């Protein structure tokens, strides 16, 4: 699953924030959720709530497609630094204590 923001126009703050999934064996990402608004979503939890609910359901029950049930498993969230900070609910990547993996303090 990948999350990223996409400005629509240079003259406005309108953006799309897209959730993309990559299906094993396929090399094209598939959109699974889109947010549109003036800037990024205010709250990451609100932005991801429906996706998390559906992903949990699919992980438990599988995905039925053309009479066959497929297992669904989320392997990771490869995002750029700003999107990773947003979905982790942490400080931005340029902040003093921005590292998600250690306690090092930046300058």
PyMOL commands that set and color helices and strands:
alter all, ss='L'
color gray80, all
select helices_A, chain A and resi 44-61+81-88
alter helices_A, ss='H'
color red, helices_A
select strands_A, chain A and resi 2-7+14-21+30-38+63-65+68-70
alter strands_A, ss='S'
color yellow, strands_A
deselect
rebuild
show_as cartoon
